[in-house]
Amino acid sequence: MYKQYPLSLAFLTVQGCPPLEHVKAAAGSGYDMAGLRLIAPHGLELAHPIVGNTSLIREIKTTAADLGISFYDGEVFTLLPGTDVESWLPVIEVAAEFGMPVMQITCEDPDLSRAGDRLGRIADTAAQHGMKMAIEFMRWRSTATIQDAGRLVAASGRDNVGILLDALHLSRSGGSPADVAALPAGQVLYLQLCDAPALQPADNAACIAEARTGRMFPGDGGLWLNELMSVLPRDITISVETPHKGDSTLSFAERAEKGMAATRRFLDALES
């Protein structure tokens, strides 16, 4: 906890990091929580699979407990036109074993009714474990904007479905803090915090590259982060997601430390 904000170390900040080292980096840098990638986004592969590895799961849990780290979000389901949500049940079970309150989900299904039905079904399973589903919108996905995400929440018809708000994706999809303020109270489940230049990338390929490897630390770019924070709950959970071009020269621990230090500076400046 820094100020009133619970802070979690996002997967992308230390992407490529083995999960045990991720937990240690979070603890060493003062985070409260860590997010782990349990299932790869569509089209990518996991460098360090966790689901199905009973001994690794046990070791991750023991290490986290010893270091005082809890887990926040699991990444990341992708709704496709042919998705079989039954295949996701082992992932939900591992997320529940870690005590994660949230699973991320993105959508590549243009059929809102079908996507909403499948989201509702996996949300029902998540609810049995006290877990919520957080929709992450990205401009290159079928669910591209914050408005699209709100429509998918409604189509699911479930109370435990909400929105993951990534500051970068809000900007790159043409959104603004005013769009966040227009959402129903409580629909934003948590915030992924970073900064970026005000100038939009030229195309989706550049946007994807920026999101995965070219973000800026909060307060160093040109986004409206102060305004965004003013329309969010004062105790919203912040996932620090700050992968940047200089990462290749840094250890995983150093990446976590730099993200934490910048986030604390930003939060300090909010109150000055």
Buried (B, 14 or more C-beta within 10 A) or exposed (E): EBEEBBBBBBBBBBBBBBBBBBBBBBBBBBBBBBBBBBBBBBEEEEEBBBBEBEEBBEBBBEBBEEEEBBBBBBBBBBBBEEBEBEEBEEBBEBBBBBBBBBBBBBBBBEBBEBBBBBBBBBBBBBBEBEBBBBBBBBBBBBBBBBBBBBBBBBBBEBEBBBBBBBBBBBBBBEBBBEBBEEBEEEBBBBBBBBBBBEEBBEEBEEBBEBBEBBBBBBBBBEBBBEEBBEBBBEEBBBBBBBBBEEBEEBEBBBBBBBBBEBBBBBBEEBEE
